[in-house]
Amino acid sequence: MILLISFLILILLGLPIAFSFGIAGLVYILAATRFPGNLAVTVSFSQLDSFALMAVPFFIFAGDIMRYGGVSTRLIAFTKALFHRSSSAMGTITIVASGFFGAISGAAVATVAAIGGIMIPEMRKAGYGQEYAASLSSAAGYLGILIPPSIPMVVYGVTANQSIGALFVAGIIPGILAMLVMILVNRKQHRKYLDLKMFEKDAQGAQQVSLVKSFGAAFPGLMMPVIILGGIYGGIFTPTEAAAVSIVYGLLVSLFVYKEIKFKDILAIAKESAFTSAKILFIIGLAGYFGRVMTLIHLPNEISTFILGISSNKYVLLFLIALLFLILGMVMETSCAILIVTPILLPIAMSVGINPIHLGIIMVFDLAIGVITPPMAVNIFIGSQISGVPVAKMIKPIMPFVLASMALLMFIVYIPQLSLAFV
């Protein structure tokens, strides 16, 4: 009770979640003198002392290089050429471009910032309402953590001691399905927010984009996910090595092919990536310490007993797990939720025959929906900052995407083959 109450009080007081983990664990350690005082340092360090975890800063750096290196603009030009000029086209372009960029960055926020920053003004010119354009970009941004490579998948793989390569492969079909569902929702919803006069004026003035030329320009960027997934699945390199290769490849493309950045820009990009990585890794280190304290007091065993007391039926537990992570995704940062709950739920899931790779995809999909679901909908906040639309006005337009994603989640939960077909 000391541990959990301290943690909840610190969260309610607005303390950053990483410090909440650390201080709550320290309060308990000081109260229970049977544990060594240096436990926080040793456990946090050992949590971060992982070769697989190096993939997190590497993928962040590679994503930032490609973002500043002009990949997003070329992906958008290519997706414009792919689709016919209809009233739903700009929304479809935003969704597909977000999917492509997600296959490079592995992060939801980076996807919203890179694609939304360009596509929100473009959608406005095509007659889309400002609040709908902002909401659509925010919703499509969650593809960044669903389509591999995905930073939350790396975190789950390290925490659950599962193959990160297998998780990447398992995420491909759910990611593509999520993209298709969003396209269908956009086709149905966009007319409610469309100014037909603006659309017709924009359509008349739009120039035809050459598919061949745009594909040629986007090809170097599109090759990055092929190199990453092909190299991992082909056994050429590990996910961590693939992340390092993607940095080298991203630099070559951005410096010598697109020529959007110069050597002097690399340090500034690296600095931004380092800050982002530090935030995530700091949370991972202290969350590991918090989890160790929970293990020492046998809290996971007590929670497992309680959950299995509700039901030991595999399908009921799948529903409860999906519901739990859906709620956690609404109030907690993605990596934190994975780090805290995985050690508790993984033994329970495996005891009733749930595949740990399938469990990881359920967790990531759940938490991806969480980044567009209030109250802690980080994608909505980023979309609001980019567009200038108040968060309150984005809730209604984004809800159809949230509800459709929840419906798809149930298929992912109860049809394991959608995740495990190629694993």
Buried (B, 14 or more C-beta within 10 A) or exposed (E): EEBEEBBEBBBEEEBBBBEBBBBBBBBBBEEEEEBEEEBBEEBBEEBBEBEBBBBBBBBBBBBBBBBBBBBBBBBBBBBBBBBEBEBBBBBBBBBBBBBBBBBBBBBBBBBBBBBBBBBBBBBBBBBBBBBBBBBBBBBBBBBBBBBBBBBBBBBBBBBBEBBBBBBBBBBBBBBBBBBBBBBEBBBEBBEEBBBEEBBEBBBEEEEEBEEEEBBEBBEBBBEBBEBBBEBBBEEEBBBBBBBBBBBEBBBEBBBEBBEBBEEEBBEEBBEBBBEBBEBBBBBBBBBBBBBBBBEBBEBBEEBBEEBEEEEEEEEEBBBBBBEBBBBBBBEBBBBBBBBBBBBBBBEBBEEBEBBBBBBBBBBBBBBBBBBBBBEBBBBBBBBBBBBEBEBEBBBEBBBBBBEBBBEBBEEBBEEBEBBBEEB
